[in-house]
Amino acid sequence: MEVRVRAARVDLAKQNGRVFRSWFDELTWSYKEVWLRLKSRSRGLSLHDLEKDGIFQLDALELRVVHRDGHRA
């Protein structure tokens, strides 16, 4: 994401009362913002990071990737 766009999203979040604990939180805000928006108010939607969540290492697990790295899978 372009630096100006990311900075604008952080500024808007601050204006709306969000407090960032560190520069890293500001740096990763755009990713977290999308994640929170997708998950909001959904009890049934389960979002996982395929790189970080060990559960996806199970051979018997059936899963479908619908969107990856900016492209439909």
N, C-alpha and C positions, 0 to 999 in steps of 0.2 A: 504494500500500500504506500502511496506517495506520502512523504513526510508532512507536507502541508495539510493533506486530508486527515492524516492521523492526529496532528496537532489540533485541528479544528474540532474533531470528535472529542478529544480530551478536554478542550476548553468548554465545549457544550456540556459535557458531563459535569464539570466543575461548577458551571453556572446553575445546573440543576441539582446541586448539593452533594454530588459524589466526591468522596475524599480518597485520594490516592496515598498510600503509605510510603511508596518509593518511586523512583524513576522507572524501575522495572514494571511496576503496575501500570504506569502511564504508557510505557512502550508496548505492553501486551493488551491494552484496553480494547483495541479494535477487534481482536480475536475474541476476547471475553464478552464484549458487547453482543456480538453475533450469537455466540453460544447461549447467553442469557435470554436473548430475544427468541431464539428457537425453542428453548426449554420452557419459557414462561407459562405458568399455569397449566402445565401438562403433566398429569400423573402417569399417563401411559407411554409418553415418549421417553426413550432412553438413549441418550447421546454418549458416545464413547470415542476416545482418541485411540485409533488402531495402533499407534506407535507406543502408547504408554500403558494401556490396559492389558494386563497379563491374561485376562479371561479369554482373549481371542487366540491364545496359543493352543486351546483345546481342539483336538482333531475332530471330535464328534459334534462340535458346534456348527450349526448352520447359520450363515449370515449373508447379507447382501449389501454391498456398497453402492449407494445411489449417487453419491457426489464425492469426488476426490480431487484435491489440488486444483480447484477451479473449473473442473470439467465433469460433465456427467459420465458416470461409469457404465 
